[in-house]
Amino acid sequence: MKKLILGFLSTALFLVLSSHTNKKADEGMFLLSDLKNIDLQKIGLKIAPEELYNPNGTSLIDAIVRVGGCTGSFVSNEGLIVTNHHCAFGFVQAISSTKNNYIKNGFLAGNREQEVQAKGLICKITQSYEDVSSKVLSGTTEITDPGQRLQKIKENLKKITEFENANHPALQCEISEMFTGRTYILFRYQLLKDVRLVYVPARSIGEFGGELDNWVWPRHSGDFAFLRAYVAPDGSGAEYSEKNIPFKPKKFLKVNAKGVRENDFVFVLGYPGRTFRHQPAAFYQYHEQYMLKYISDLFDWQISTMEALGKNNDSLQIRYAGKIKSLANVTKNYKGKLQGFRRGGLTASKKKDEQELQQFIMTNEALKVKYAHVIPRINDLYGSIIETANRNMWFGQIYSVCPSIGFASTLATVKKQYLSLDEKDRAEYVKKTLPKIRAALSKYESQLDEPFETAAFAKMVSDAQVFNADNHIKFASSIESGSGKQGVQKYYAGILKKSKLTQFAVMEKMYEKAPEKLFTLNDPLIALVETLNAEVSSDDEMEQQREAELNQLMANYVDMKSIWKAKQFVPDANSTLRFTYGYIKGYWPNDGDYNAPITTLKGVIEKEDGKEYELMEVIKELYAQRDYGNYLHPDLNELPVNILYNLDTTGGNSGSPVLNAYGELIGVNFDRAYTATINDYAWNESYSRSVGVDVRYMLWILQKVAKADHILIEMGI
């Protein structure tokens, strides 16, 4: 069931490639191969196109790096990376304590020796890409059964990926689906596995306004941070080692300390996540009426519960900080999306488009024979999904809301596989699987918090016990409710107390001394999860059938739209490297409410209240003295803080460099305005606005607040 939901969310969709002959921004997160279709000079670029992207040489693209789930860019030839504060937040949290609260006070490495490893962070640089569609679709032409066709595609994907990774051991090779069931691109990435923290500003700077200002404009946040990538002495990607040396990128960005003015041309390069703009109407209906509200409500509950548990407990507050930040970001985003659905009438508009598309198909006999069934069948499949929406979403969340269930499920799965093998094959399976168990155990150990988890389990079970008959969950109804939620909580606490999985010293010893026992472990928590997994597995066959049929139907759906609109398409965002452009531009989010495109330090001072809008004394002193260095905005006569622009961005663009017409860094993208949270489904020039931190504010913070002149010097300032 988890796979079902993720499958729907990850289906590749499509955007219409608009004309590029006007001065407005265009909808589109363009692949590098699509840049040839854009008149770059006409839209405002002042450098040669090959300086932006040159497949046969060095260009700006080589300065862009994927930073975990965010984007970053190199700003020196010593591997210095600029990205967002919120992208580095979890790594600062990991090294923070009540004694050294780097979350609150910020982190600065005065020299290379003081830089601290960002454990678990891997950066990726796109080295090359190749269309492998013919290889992926090889052998599928004569297959009529959707399930068999999809299985063949998956087999080909696995075979090609394994071959590429074996032949490029220094790279990570991944295949991204661009056109559902039809077009696939192989990307080769260089991995940087040793990444260290250089500078992360204090929370009152990097997260000024907290959740009150998240997804909001006007904004006044210094959401930036600096990292450094290291490699082995021979230049190869390597795990953390004191012997490693700074990575030397092929290209790094020049920082323009003069920044930008209103109406200036800007562009962004980055790794945007997922957008869903051309999914069918039924997909929109599922998201608007079910998924978005369910997830945002559940995340709200988790946040309030963690805040209550962490009240007056500094240690728990540090422990919960990253999780709360992540959940709050999503839930506010989803609420914005719901507003966007209502304001734009997107689902109704999508249904109207599909009615017109169906009428177009039915007027042509050849198209009618081939496509008449497509939209009705998509609606049928989503109808069955909507009928069991609560059940689907509950199964999709229980494994993450309760980390013990997630880890126990990992062990239950490997146990089932292990016991199904012949004796001669078990040793090899243990050897192959142990690293995955180690990773899962390490993650689980960092996540387990029994007071929160028992409350979460009770909430999930209580919710499921009142689902209607179509959404009945046997696992939940089989648990004795006793005295309501308190009874369920007490029951689950007893399971955790008896389980070896929560006894990390025991688990570590077992892993080191007798790892085979992990594959045959009889444990009350595993037994509980085996019951849950059995029920989830009962839905697998139906899920797989729907996945296979939708894969083929969506390929036909795009064909139909392409014929109907007679348009050229580019793939929707899917975490691959993209280009988008626009202009520094304000907008009217609501009637009578104009938002200017540049905020200043004056606004920071005006917001300061010592609580939600906390401000360092040094910043207030510098403001009082008007000590802005060389970073004054010539038109506003103030220090610029954040900028607003009409680019097409989404999640994953966090940390993307905002570049001027000459390809120089003038800001770092970190957010969207509330009205632009709907970007994942629909982009509109009048209300889609993205937010970045102005480079002048970044440089001022480094120079005047952090006293980090060594970073400025390294960047050539």
Secondary structure in CASP SS format (residue, H / E / C, confidence):
PFRMAT SS
TARGET T0000
AUTHOR 0000-0000-0000
METHOD secondary structure of the structure
MODEL  1
M C 1.00
K H 1.00
K H 1.00
L H 1.00
I H 1.00
L H 1.00
G H 1.00
F H 1.00
L H 1.00
S C 1.00
T C 1.00
A C 1.00
L C 1.00
F E 1.00
L E 1.00
V E 1.00
L C 1.00
S C 1.00
S C 1.00
H C 1.00
T C 1.00
N C 1.00
K C 1.00
K C 1.00
A C 1.00
D C 1.00
E C 1.00
G C 1.00
M C 1.00
F E 1.00
L C 1.00
L H 1.00
S H 1.00
D H 1.00
L H 1.00
K H 1.00
N H 1.00
I C 1.00
D C 1.00
L H 1.00
Q H 1.00
K H 1.00
I H 1.00
G C 1.00
L C 1.00
K C 1.00
I C 1.00
A C 1.00
P H 1.00
E H 1.00
E H 1.00
L H 1.00
Y C 1.00
N C 1.00
P C 1.00
N C 1.00
G C 1.00
T C 1.00
S C 1.00
L H 1.00
I H 1.00
D H 1.00
A H 1.00
I E 1.00
V E 1.00
R E 1.00
V E 1.00
G C 1.00
G C 1.00
C E 1.00
T E 1.00
G E 1.00
S E 1.00
F E 1.00
V C 1.00
S C 1.00
N C 1.00
E C 1.00
G C 1.00
L E 1.00
I E 1.00
V E 1.00
T E 1.00
N C 1.00
H H 1.00
H H 1.00
C H 1.00
A H 1.00
F H 1.00
G H 1.00
F H 1.00
V H 1.00
Q H 1.00
A H 1.00
I H 1.00
S C 1.00
S C 1.00
T C 1.00
K C 1.00
N C 1.00
N C 1.00
Y H 1.00
I H 1.00
K H 1.00
N H 1.00
G C 1.00
F E 1.00
L E 1.00
A C 1.00
G C 1.00
N C 1.00
R H 1.00
E H 1.00
Q H 1.00
E C 1.00
V E 1.00
Q E 1.00
A C 1.00
K C 1.00
G C 1.00
L C 1.00
I C 1.00
C E 1.00
K E 1.00
I E 1.00
T E 1.00
Q E 1.00
S E 1.00
Y E 1.00
E E 1.00
D E 1.00
V C 1.00
S H 1.00
S H 1.00
K H 1.00
V H 1.00
L C 1.00
S C 1.00
G C 1.00
T C 1.00
T C 1.00
E C 1.00
I C 1.00
T C 1.00
D C 1.00
P H 1.00
G H 1.00
Q H 1.00
R H 1.00
L H 1.00
Q H 1.00
K H 1.00
I H 1.00
K H 1.00
E H 1.00
N H 1.00
L H 1.00
K H 1.00
K H 1.00
I H 1.00
T H 1.00
E H 1.00
F H 1.00
E H 1.00
N H 1.00
A H 1.00
N H 1.00
H C 1.00
P C 1.00
A C 1.00
L E 1.00
Q E 1.00
C E 1.00
E E 1.00
I E 1.00
S E 1.00
E E 1.00
M E 1.00
F E 1.00
T C 1.00
G C 1.00
R C 1.00
T E 1.00
Y E 1.00
I E 1.00
L E 1.00
F E 1.00
R E 1.00
Y E 1.00
Q E 1.00
L E 1.00
L E 1.00
K C 1.00
D E 1.00
V E 1.00
R E 1.00
L E 1.00
V E 1.00
Y E 1.00
V E 1.00
P C 1.00
A C 1.00
R H 1.00
S H 1.00
I H 1.00
G H 1.00
E C 1.00
F C 1.00
G C 1.00
G H 1.00
E H 1.00
L H 1.00
D H 1.00
N C 1.00
W C 1.00
V C 1.00
W C 1.00
P C 1.00
R C 1.00
H C 1.00
S C 1.00
G C 1.00
D C 1.00
F C 1.00
A E 1.00
F E 1.00
L E 1.00
R E 1.00
A E 1.00
Y E 1.00
V E 1.00
A C 1.00
P C 1.00
D C 1.00
G C 1.00
S C 1.00
G C 1.00
A C 1.00
E C 1.00
Y C 1.00
S C 1.00
E C 1.00
K C 1.00
N C 1.00
I E 1.00
P E 1.00
F C 1.00
K C 1.00
P C 1.00
K C 1.00
K C 1.00
F C 1.00
L C 1.00
K C 1.00
V E 1.00
N C 1.00
A C 1.00
K C 1.00
G C 1.00
V C 1.00
R C 1.00
E C 1.00
N C 1.00
D C 1.00
F E 1.00
V E 1.00
F E 1.00
V E 1.00
L E 1.00
G E 1.00
Y C 1.00
P C 1.00
G C 1.00
R E 1.00
T C 1.00
F C 1.00
R C 1.00
H C 1.00
Q C 1.00
P C 1.00
A H 1.00
A H 1.00
F H 1.00
Y H 1.00
Q H 1.00
Y H 1.00
H H 1.00
E H 1.00
Q H 1.00
Y H 1.00
M H 1.00
L H 1.00
K H 1.00
Y H 1.00
I H 1.00
S H 1.00
D H 1.00
L H 1.00
F H 1.00
D H 1.00
W H 1.00
Q H 1.00
I H 1.00
S H 1.00
T H 1.00
M H 1.00
E H 1.00
A H 1.00
L H 1.00
G H 1.00
K C 1.00
N C 1.00
N C 1.00
D H 1.00
S H 1.00
L H 1.00
Q H 1.00
I H 1.00
R H 1.00
Y H 1.00
A H 1.00
G H 1.00
K H 1.00
I H 1.00
K H 1.00
S H 1.00
L H 1.00
A H 1.00
N H 1.00
V H 1.00
T H 1.00
K H 1.00
N H 1.00
Y H 1.00
K H 1.00
G H 1.00
K H 1.00
L H 1.00
Q H 1.00
G H 1.00
F H 1.00
R H 1.00
R H 1.00
G H 1.00
G C 1.00
L H 1.00
T H 1.00
A H 1.00
S H 1.00
K H 1.00
K H 1.00
K H 1.00
D H 1.00
E H 1.00
Q H 1.00
E H 1.00
L H 1.00
Q H 1.00
Q H 1.00
F H 1.00
I H 1.00
M H 1.00
T C 1.00
N C 1.00
E H 1.00
A H 1.00
L H 1.00
K H 1.00
V H 1.00
K H 1.00
Y H 1.00
A C 1.00
H C 1.00
V H 1.00
I H 1.00
P H 1.00
R H 1.00
I H 1.00
N H 1.00
D H 1.00
L H 1.00
Y H 1.00
G H 1.00
S H 1.00
I H 1.00
I H 1.00
E H 1.00
T C 1.00
A H 1.00
N H 1.00
R H 1.00
N H 1.00
M H 1.00
W H 1.00
F H 1.00
G H 1.00
Q H 1.00
I H 1.00
Y H 1.00
S H 1.00
V H 1.00
C C 1.00
P H 1.00
S H 1.00
I H 1.00
G H 1.00
F H 1.00
A H 1.00
S H 1.00
T H 1.00
L H 1.00
A H 1.00
T H 1.00
V H 1.00
K H 1.00
K H 1.00
Q H 1.00
Y H 1.00
L H 1.00
S H 1.00
L C 1.00
D C 1.00
E H 1.00
K H 1.00
D H 1.00
R H 1.00
A H 1.00
E H 1.00
Y H 1.00
V H 1.00
K H 1.00
K H 1.00
T H 1.00
L H 1.00
P H 1.00
K H 1.00
I H 1.00
R H 1.00
A H 1.00
A H 1.00
L H 1.00
S H 1.00
K H 1.00
Y H 1.00
E H 1.00
S H 1.00
Q H 1.00
L C 1.00
D C 1.00
E H 1.00
P H 1.00
F H 1.00
E H 1.00
T H 1.00
A H 1.00
A H 1.00
F H 1.00
A H 1.00
K H 1.00
M H 1.00
V H 1.00
S H 1.00
D H 1.00
A H 1.00
Q C 1.00
V C 1.00
F C 1.00
N C 1.00
A H 1.00
D H 1.00
N H 1.00
H C 1.00
I C 1.00
K H 1.00
F H 1.00
A H 1.00
S H 1.00
S C 1.00
I C 1.00
E C 1.00
S C 1.00
G C 1.00
S C 1.00
G C 1.00
K H 1.00
Q H 1.00
G H 1.00
V H 1.00
Q H 1.00
K H 1.00
Y H 1.00
Y H 1.00
A H 1.00
G H 1.00
I H 1.00
L H 1.00
K H 1.00
K H 1.00
S C 1.00
K C 1.00
L C 1.00
T C 1.00
Q C 1.00
F H 1.00
A H 1.00
V H 1.00
M H 1.00
E H 1.00
K H 1.00
M H 1.00
Y H 1.00
E H 1.00
K H 1.00
A C 1.00
P H 1.00
E H 1.00
K H 1.00
L H 1.00
F H 1.00
T C 1.00
L C 1.00
N C 1.00
D C 1.00
P H 1.00
L H 1.00
I H 1.00
A H 1.00
L H 1.00
V H 1.00
E H 1.00
T H 1.00
L H 1.00
N H 1.00
A H 1.00
E H 1.00
V H 1.00
S H 1.00
S H 1.00
D C 1.00
D H 1.00
E H 1.00
M H 1.00
E H 1.00
Q H 1.00
Q H 1.00
R H 1.00
E H 1.00
A H 1.00
E H 1.00
L H 1.00
N H 1.00
Q H 1.00
L H 1.00
M H 1.00
A H 1.00
N H 1.00
Y H 1.00
V H 1.00
D H 1.00
M H 1.00
K H 1.00
S H 1.00
I H 1.00
W H 1.00
K H 1.00
A C 1.00
K C 1.00
Q C 1.00
F E 1.00
V E 1.00
P E 1.00
D C 1.00
A C 1.00
N E 1.00
S C 1.00
T C 1.00
L C 1.00
R E 1.00
F E 1.00
T E 1.00
Y E 1.00
G E 1.00
Y E 1.00
I E 1.00
K C 1.00
G C 1.00
Y E 1.00
W E 1.00
P E 1.00
N E 1.00
D C 1.00
G C 1.00
D E 1.00
Y E 1.00
N E 1.00
A C 1.00
P C 1.00
I E 1.00
T E 1.00
T E 1.00
L H 1.00
K H 1.00
G H 1.00
V H 1.00
I H 1.00
E H 1.00
K H 1.00
E C 1.00
D C 1.00
G C 1.00
K C 1.00
E C 1.00
Y C 1.00
E C 1.00
L C 1.00
M C 1.00
E H 1.00
V H 1.00
I H 1.00
K H 1.00
E H 1.00
L H 1.00
Y H 1.00
A H 1.00
Q C 1.00
R C 1.00
D C 1.00
Y C 1.00
G C 1.00
N C 1.00
Y C 1.00
L C 1.00
H C 1.00
P C 1.00
D C 1.00
L C 1.00
N C 1.00
E C 1.00
L C 1.00
P E 1.00
V E 1.00
N E 1.00
I E 1.00
L E 1.00
Y E 1.00
N C 1.00
L C 1.00
D C 1.00
T C 1.00
T C 1.00
G C 1.00
G C 1.00
N C 1.00
S C 1.00
G C 1.00
S C 1.00
P E 1.00
V E 1.00
L E 1.00
N C 1.00
A C 1.00
Y C 1.00
G C 1.00
E C 1.00
L E 1.00
I E 1.00
G E 1.00
V E 1.00
N E 1.00
F E 1.00
D E 1.00
R E 1.00
A C 1.00
Y H 1.00
T H 1.00
A H 1.00
T H 1.00
I H 1.00
N H 1.00
D H 1.00
Y C 1.00
A C 1.00
W C 1.00
N C 1.00
E C 1.00
S C 1.00
Y C 1.00
S C 1.00
R C 1.00
S E 1.00
V E 1.00
G E 1.00
V E 1.00
D E 1.00
V H 1.00
R H 1.00
Y H 1.00
M H 1.00
L H 1.00
W H 1.00
I H 1.00
L H 1.00
Q H 1.00
K H 1.00
V H 1.00
A C 1.00
K C 1.00
A C 1.00
D H 1.00
H H 1.00
I H 1.00
L H 1.00
I H 1.00
E H 1.00
M C 1.00
G C 1.00
I C 1.00
END
